[in-house]
Amino acid sequence: MLTVGVTVKLNQSLSIRAVALVSTCACLPALCAIEAAAQESGVTLPAVTVGGGGQAKKKNATSAAPQAEQAAQQQQQPAAATDYQGASGPVTGYVARESATATKTGTPLVETPQSVSVVPQKQIEQQGAESVSDALHYTAGVIVDQRPSSRYDIVNIRGLGSLQSFVHFQDGLKLQRGLNFDVPVIDPYLLERIEVFKGPASVLFGQVGVGGLVNFVSKKPTDEPFGEIGVTFGTHERRQLAFDFGGPIDRAGQFSYRITGLGRETGTDIYGVDEERWAIAPSLTWRPSTSTTLTILGSYINDPTSSYSVAVPALGSALTSPVGQIPHFFNPGEPAYDSFEREQASIGYQFEHEFDSVWTVRQNFRYMKLDTEFAGVQTAGLVANQPQITRNKSLTQNSNDTYAIDNQAEAKFATGAFRHTVLFGFDYQHTSASANASGGGPTTSVTPINYLNPVYGLNIARPDIASYNSGDNSQAGIYVQEQLKYGNWVALLGARYDWADYDYSSLTLANGALTSASQKDEELTWRAALLYKFDNGFAPYFSYSTSFEPITGTAVDYAGQPFKPTTGEQYELGFKYEPRGINAFIQASIFDITLQDVQTPDPDHTFLNGRWPCAPNANSICLTQTGEIRTRGFEIEGRASLNENLDIVAAYTYLDTEVTKSNQVFNFGGGVTVDELGKRPTAIPEHMASFWAFYTFHEGPLSGFGFGGGVRYVGETFGNRANTWTVDSNLLVDAAMSYDFGAMAASFEGYSLQVNALNLFDEEYIASCGAFGGGLPATTANNSGCHYGVGRNVTATLKYQW
């Protein structure tokens, strides 16, 4: 296998700001320094657009002569960004045709025998999405907003995940988290599209949860000059400035650039909680020939503060309390003490070279530096028969250095009537994380607060750091995939072997005790699928795929042995439909997923004498791997951009999720008994449905005016693992309207206004309820934490495009 390598060595002590400076300098000075030399070159290239899995996607270049004159005219007459799609380029309307997420090759979605949903930038903008979670509201099989937040994007796919599910990738490389709250985030304004790959994805990506993954596709340089700048104002004193511009640097077309960024400050509907974000993402593409492309991607995101849904007790929120209900705007924390700061910087590249009509090699790389500090006051429980919430405080300081590299060699050839696309690959990723954390116990308790008459302003001292923690996580994998076509038949077969290492250590400062854990895992995963594409665009398929995900952390079983990875498998039967003559795409599937080797409490080693016999302290529990969760379901999603006026997306999901194996009865400290066998996991609805439409007038007296809206329904969920009480369903309405001032007069060309309202009728609802303490069984009143959904949010954006 032929690979092309670039050695990158970075000092791990490199600061966030230094990385941000490097990533910016790698792109911005090139606009001046490279242009002169490039203009002297006699090479003139056909226009191309960077794509993924086949990055350099060539347009049909029929305008070959005189090219130099045409290039000059383009410089004088700016045009909109190219609408050519490719596997990761801009999407025309709401309907994507290709994706690289499911196969790592540029494959038509109608020929991809597994469910993939693509949310394009146009939909993100028209719906006024302020986070990735917002952008996925209308996607089948996806549960978001379980813990509403600008701090993280928590996405549950097909009912398998937790309230801490961060299964995210960017441009095909995993966004690796550190310890505790050290989780990267990407603003949707920096993205070209968001793709959800449903079901096991380990065959191409290694250690990934069985439910699937979300891949963020970055905005990249285009071959035509464009630009936009917009200002946004809204509820809670929201203020935002955003910009996005780029295009070719030289007339020969070798170099192009793009710079995207935003600054935002806003309040929230939770008392005393604000958000602030500053982000910039420069990129530079070099095309020395028609067969070679190198794109450098940099980004810097600084969140001086952000919002996060702090759990409140179920009694008084989801459940009626005799002493009064907890208001949805109530903050159980302390605004003067609570803080969350994150600095995140990355730099990487995507390289592709086509040797001939058969062989293409690619290499993708990214280095990321992430620092966070979190200080917070959280809910601990309820005071009996009073509207009082007990609280404690915490402090964690986290740092994380990660890098990932993926090498690919792709061969396209034919043997008789069979057409082959064979992919060979080797990837490696590494995370080096550290965390300084405060301890628990009485020393971190905070004065209770009355949720009906809260009084803030306590002078809370930060707790002492109690432990130093570090963790190194690495994964290496080799994979091979065959995409075989014979007539209308498409077969997909892939296999991968992974080596995963994890080392963890924790130093307790009070007594100098050092706890460490180390584990090494190996696993083979594979996928097989078959699809038949009828001439009318209807394509039924069947697929089988497997997954694995190591269990990392300090916990060990009773014998002191690390846990083995959880494994999963999925059977999926479905169809894709791409109707002829209509810009539409429909996909539907039924699926059966089993997650095995799930951790459950060990019934043979109970809580005695104030401690667990298998753990170093009383706050840890004995676990065993006898659990199993099964989810069966049906989902359908349709997208259409009918002529130039109407865009539609609709989705429905049915989930039958059940704990199929568990220790039936578990006694937690003599206080709580839970029987979860045969029960549905918390916060997972049985039914979800959504519909969104947006209509734009292009002629007549309403020319330039657009309006739209949507409804999204989430069915009732269970609030505890014993399934003894439920959280009500919710039906939310969103609305939007826009106006293009260019329809009024030519002098206003490029100006537009858009107004969005999320949760238009300000519906008050509970987004989810689940157990505290790492998923332990919980009492109804004290520990079953609930999260209110976000109230009405209205924004208005004035934009100028050129």
FIMARSE-251546 format. One record per residue (C-alpha): residue in three letters; x, y, z. Coordinates in pm, whole numbers, plus 50000, padded with zeros to 5 digits. Layout:
<recs>
ALAXYZ...
</recs>
This chain:
<recs>
MET500005000050000LEU501375033549900THR501005062050144VAL502115097850135GLY503345111150466VAL504115144650616THR505895145150950VAL504475169451203LYS506145173751541LEU504545196451797ASN505705204052144GLN502965192352378SER503455223152590LEU502515244852293SER499885269452407ILE496425272652261ARG497115307352134ALA500305296051964VAL498435268851778ALA495775293851678LEU498445317651552VAL500165290351352SER496895279351192THR496005314951096CYS499475323750972ALA499515292350761CYS496695307150555LEU496585345050577PRO500135355450477ALA499905331850183LEU497355355050029CYS500155379949963ALA503345359549965ILE502215332249726GLU500205352849483ALA503125369549309ALA504945337049242ALA501775319349136GLN500885346348887GLU504235341748715SER503395305148655GLY502205295948311VAL500045267948446THR496305272448412LEU494095246948583PRO490475237448536ALA488195248348816VAL487895223749100THR486105221849431VAL487515204549735GLY485475173849826GLY485975145150065GLY486835109449990GLY487905120849649GLN488735155549771ALA489605171949443LYS486355168949254LYS486625182348901LYS483905201448731ASN483205196448362ALA485545223248234THR484145232847893SER485495268347908ALA489085260447824ALA489895290547603PRO490845317247653GLN491235307748021ALA493405336548133GLU490825361648010GLN488015342748181ALA489965342348508ALA490445379848487GLN486725384748429GLN485975363448734GLN488195385848943GLN486275416248821GLN482815400648851PRO482435382549186ALA480025353349186ALA478365332249450ALA480185302149589THR480075272149360ASP477035249649394TYR478875218349283GLN478375191949551GLY480935164349536ALA481195142649844SER481655171450089GLY481045203449897PRO478125227849907VAL474685212649857THR472085226749620GLY468965231349829TYR468235204850091VAL469165173849891ALA472715160249899ARG473665134649635GLU477005121849760SER478765115450090ALA482095101450204THR481155095450568ALA479825059950532THR482475046950289LYS485415071750297THR484975073449919GLY482785097149721THR479685075149698PRO476155084649586LEU473785082649880VAL471355062249673GLU474105035649637THR475155036050005PRO473625005450177GLN473375020650525SER471475050550660VAL473185084350624SER471435117750680VAL472985149750542VAL471965183650683PRO473225210350439GLN474215246050514LYS471045260150356GLN468865241450604ILE471105251850894GLU470745288350795GLN467015288250719GLN466235271451051GLY468445295551244ALA470405267351409GLU472725280751679SER474305247251762VAL474835213251603SER472005200251822ASP469665226651676ALA470695216351325LEU469725179951393HIS466185186951521TYR464645174451195THR466805143451143ALA465385108351173GLY466795085551443VAL468535113551632ILE467745124851987VAL469135158752089ASP468525184452363GLN468465158552640ARG470645182852829PRO470245215952641SER473605232952618SER475885255652418ARG478795239052596TYR478445204852432ASP476475188352154ILE475035156852308VAL473625134352036ASN471925100852090ILE471525079851774ARG468915052351750GLY468375051352124LEU471885039852209GLY473995064052402SER473815083152726LEU473375118352852GLN477095122052784SER477215109552422PHE479865129052229VAL480315106951920HIS481605133751688PHE484035135251397GLN485225163951182ASP486255157850822GLY486465120650894LEU488795123451196LYS487555118251549LEU487165148551776GLN488805132652077ARG487715142952424GLY489895145052732LEU488995138453094ASN485895151453272PHE484545182153090ASP487285184752827VAL485075180652520PRO485625198352184VAL482815216852010ILE482285230451658ASP480005259651572PRO477595251451286TYR478455283951108LEU481895269251036LEU480405238750865GLU479365230950509ARG477185201850612ILE476505178450905GLU476275141250831VAL474825114451058PHE476025078950994LYS473595055451169GLY474525021651309PRO477945006251374ALA480815025151209SER483835006951358VAL484724990651027LEU486145023950908PHE486665044051228GLY487545019551505GLN486255024951859VAL482835040451807GLY479505034651978VAL477045010951817GLY474435038051753GLY476515057051497LEU478415089451464VAL478095125751356ASN480605139051104PHE481105176751073VAL482205187350723SER484185219750730LYS483755248750494LYS486665248850249PRO488025272049978THR486025274749657ASP487085282049300GLU484915313149274PRO485155345049483PHE482355351549730GLY481735367950064GLU479155375350330ILE478925394250654GLY475985393550891VAL474865408651219THR472355391551447PHE470265404651736GLY467735385651941THR466155376552271HIS468245376652588GLU470275405952447ARG471865384252184ARG474545400851968GLN476535383751692LEU478815393051405ALA479685366151149PHE481665366150824ASP482605341550554PHE484625349950243GLY487125334550008GLY487965325249652PRO490975321449423ILE494205339549504ASP495925337549167ARG494685338048808ALA496135303748736GLY493785288448989GLN496455270949192PHE495675287749523SER492375295749690TYR491465305550045ARG488575309150285ILE488145326350621THR485055320250833GLY484475334651178LEU482045348351432GLY481755365951765ARG478715361351987GLU477445373152325THR474045364352465GLY472085356952777THR469855326552822ASP466495318452976ILE468265306053291TYR468865333353548GLY472475345553559VAL473715322653278ASP475385338952976GLU477155326452664GLU480095340452473ARG481995326252176TRP484755337751943ALA485695315751650ILE487755317551331ALA488545290851074PRO491035299550798SER491805274850519LEU494045273850213THR493985250649912TRP496935244649679ARG496395226549349PRO499775223149178SER498205201148910THR494875186248812SER495755154449003THR497065168749331THR495295188649603LEU496435200049947THR494065218550178ILE495265232850509LEU492545237050771GLY492915257651087SER490465267551358TYR490345285651690ILE487355286451923ASN487305305152253ASP484315301552484PRO484895324952782THR481555313152918SER478765289752807SER475445275852921TYR474735240853045SER471505226053171VAL472065219353541ALA469865191053664VAL467075197853911PRO465195171754116ALA462345153453946LEU460065161854237GLY459055197354157SER459855195853785ALA458625164553605LEU456665153553911THR454255174954111SER455615186554445PRO453345195154738VAL455655224054829GLY455705239954483GLN457105235154133ILE460615245454028PRO460495274053772HIS462105265753439PHE464315297053460PHE465595287653806ASN469385284853843PRO470435260654120GLY474005273454096GLU475705305854197PRO476265330453906ALA479195346954084TYR480975313454126ASP479915293253822SER482225295153523PHE483275275053221GLU486165285252998ARG487345266752689GLU490115273752441GLN490345250452145ALA492725252851851SER493495228951570ILE495525226951253GLY495555199650994TYR495425191450628GLN493755170150362PHE496025157350086GLU495055138449773HIS497005126949469GLU495705107749168PHE498485086949010ASP496345075548718SER492825064548638VAL493155036048891TRP495135046949198THR494485076249430VAL496105082149767ARG494885104450048GLN496165115050385ASN494185135050643PHE495765148750960ARG494705170851251TYR496345182451572MET494145198051840LYS494915215052170LEU492065218652418ASP492025235352762THR488985239052986GLU488295250453340PHE484965243953505ALA483795256953843GLY480205250153932VAL477605246554203GLN475345216654136THR472185201354275ALA472775174754540GLY469205167054652LEU466075180154817VAL465365190955173ALA462385170355289ASN459015188455273GLN460625221555182PRO461285240054852GLN464985237654932ILE467705222154714THR470965210454868ARG474085218354668ASN477785211954638LYS480625228454451SER483305214954221LEU486365225954029THR488185208553745GLN491035220553526ASN491565200353210SER494065199252928ASN494175176952624ASP496545172352328THR495285150552046TYR496295141351697ALA494855118551435ILE496055107051092ASP494305086250829ASN496135071750527GLN494125058350235ALA494865042049901GLU491955037849663ALA491875017349344LYS489115019449082PHE489154993148807ALA487024968048619THR487274930648570GLY484914921348294ALA481424933148386PHE482424939748748ARG483474974648857HIS485554977449172THR486345005049419VAL488834990749666LEU490005010749967PHE493015002550183GLY493735022850493PHE495745027250808ASP494875052951076TYR496215062751414GLN494955086051685HIS496335095752023THR495035115752318SER497125128152610ALA494855142852876SER495245156653227ALA492835169253490ASN493145185653829ALA489975179654027SER488505189654362GLY487265163054600GLY483785154754727GLY482335152255074PRO481275178455331THR484095202355243THR482425209754908SER478875214755033VAL477165248154969THR474275264655151PRO470895251355023ILE468815274254806ASN465065280654802TYR463905274854445LEU460735295554496ASN462645325154639PRO466295321154542VAL468895344154692TYR472265345354520GLY475525362354604LEU477255338054838ASN480975343454873ILE482085308454775ALA485745299654791ARG487095276054532PRO487725241154671ASP491265228154694ILE492545205454423ALA492325170254563SER493745149054282TYR495955149753975ASN494735127253696SER496155117853359GLY495085095253076ASP496685084552748ASN494475068352487SER495645055752149GLN494185035851863ALA495765020851551GLY493745003151286ILE494094987850941TYR491094984050715VAL490084972550368GLN486834978250182GLU485454966249849GLN482594983849670LEU481554961049386LYS479114969749107TYR477604945348862GLY474824959348652ASN472324973748898TRP473774954449192VAL476004971249449ALA477844950349709LEU479854963950000LEU482264943650211GLY484754957050464ALA486874945750756ARG489124962751010TYR491464952551289ASP492154976351578TRP494664979151860ALA493545002152144ASP495645011652448TYR494605031052755ASP496655042053056TYR495235061453350SER496675073753678SER495325094053969LEU497295108954257THR495305117254571LEU497035146454741ALA495635140455090ASN497415107355142GLY499735104654844ALA497905073754716LEU498505065954349THR495865046754157SER496585034853806ALA494905013853541SER496095000853207GLN494404980552942LYS495034968652589ASP492274957452356GLU492224942352007GLU489164937251795LEU488064927051445THR484984944351306TRP483354940150969ARG480454949950747ALA478624933650455ALA475814948650249LEU473924943749925LEU471854969249730TYR469914968249404LYS469245000749223PHE466245000048993ASP466205022448688ASN463435043748842GLY465745054049132PHE464395029649392ALA467155010649573PRO466384984549843TYR469294971650051PHE470344949250338SER473394954050562TYR475084938250861SER477744956151064THR479584953051396SER481184976851644PHE483404978351950GLU484155004852211PRO486665000652496ILE485565008852850THR488115033252988GLY488505046653340THR489645035553683ALA486915009553741VAL487874972953746ASP485924941553820TYR485994922754151ALA489184904454051GLY490904937453972GLN490864931253595PRO490024958553342PHE486794955053154LYS486654942452797PRO485174964652523THR481464966152465THR480514950852131GLY477524955651906GLU475914943751587GLN473204957051360TYR470904941951099GLU469384968350873LEU466864964650590GLY465814995450401PHE465545014750078LYS466765046749917TYR464665064749657GLU465865091849421PRO462875100049199ARG463635109548842GLY463035145748744ILE462585157949103ASN465275171249336ALA464275148249621PHE465625119449824ILE463805095050053GLN465295068150272ALA463695043850515SER464945014450719ILE464104989450986PHE466954979451214ASP467834955951498ILE470834965951713THR472274946952008LEU474814961952249GLN476634935252452ASP478974934152753VAL477264964052912GLN478384972353268THR475884964553541PRO476204963953923ASP477644931454053PRO474984914554271ASP477534890854427HIS479524918954591THR477234942154782PHE477694974154978LEU478804964155329ASN480334982955620GLY480235015955434ARG482215004955128TRP482304983254821PRO484704953554854CYS486094958154502ALA486714995754514PRO489225018454688ASN486515041054830ALA482855040754922ASN481845061754621SER482745034954368ILE480705003854300CYS481314967954199LEU480524962153834THR480274932553604GLN479684929453230THR476514909053204GLY474264935953061GLU472734938352715ILE470584964752545ARG468604959152228THR466964985252011ARG464664977851721GLY463085004551517PHE461895020751199GLU462805054251056ILE461965073350742GLU463275106750622GLY462455126450311ARG464065157350164ALA463055177949864SER463875210849697LEU460955214949458ASN461905239849185GLU463525271049331ASN460705279249571LEU459995251349816ASP462345231950046ILE460975203750264VAL462335178850516ALA460225153750708ALA461135125250941TYR459585098651164THR461295074851409TYR460005045251607LEU462305030751874ASP461724998952073THR464665000152316GLU464904974652595VAL467344962052857THR467464925252757LYS470064913353008SER470784927253354ASN471224918253715GLN467564918153797VAL467684931754150PHE470434953854284ASN470544967754638PHE472405000854652GLY473615006555007GLY470514990355148GLY468405019155017VAL467275013954659THR466164983054475VAL465764984254099ASP464574958053854GLU465484970553506LEU465294938253307GLY462844942853024LYS462614980253088ARG463285009552855PRO466375030952926THR465655065853057ALA465225095552822ILE464595073952511PRO461215081052342GLU459245055152150HIS458055079651883MET459585110651725ALA458355130251424SER459165163251254PHE458245183750949TRP459765215750812ALA459015235850497PHE460275268950363TYR458805287250062THR460505315849874PHE458805338349617HIS460935347049314GLU458365366549112GLY455235387049155PRO454465412949425LEU455955390549698SER459195384649511GLY462105381749754PHE459915371750047GLY460245337650209PHE458545321050501GLY458515287150664GLY458105267350979GLY458215233451136VAL456885211451409ARG458865185751605TYR457415159851835VAL459195138852097GLY457135112052270GLU457025104952639THR460035089152807PHE460685071353133GLY462285091453410ASN463865062753600ARG465385029053520ALA462565010253691ASN460075026853451THR457685036053732TRP457005071653609THR457185090553282VAL458185124253141ASP455505140352923SER455875142952546ASN456465176752386LEU455395193052060LEU457385223851960VAL456855248451675ASP459595267651493ALA459085295751241ALA461155316651001MET460785343650740SER463215361950514TYR463385390050264ASP465865396149983PHE466105434049942GLY467555429349594ALA464005422049476MET463075457549577ALA465805475849386ALA469095467549217SER470905490749456PHE470025466949741GLU471425436249568GLY473085412949820TYR471215425350128SER468805402150309LEU466995399050640GLN466025366850816VAL463975362551134ASN463835329251321ALA461855317651623LEU462715284951795ASN459985271552024LEU457695298851892PHE454965294452154ASP457435293052445GLU456365257952544GLU457595248352891TYR458675212052897ILE461085187153048ALA463725176452795SER464815145352988CYS465155129053327GLY467835104053421ALA469885092053713PHE472795110053874GLY475955092353984GLY477125076253664GLY473815058953597LEU473235044053942PRO469675035554042ALA468225066454206THR465485077454439THR462665096854277ALA462915127754496ASN466625133654532ASN468725118854258SER466695115453940GLY467925147253775CYS465705164653519HIS466495191053259TYR464145217953134GLY463985224552762VAL464935257752607GLY462225284352588ARG461395307452299ASN464415321952120VAL463925348551849THR466745361851630ALA466985386251339THR469955385551100LEU470825412750852LYS473265399450594TYR475195413150298GLN476545389150034TRP478745396349737
</recs>
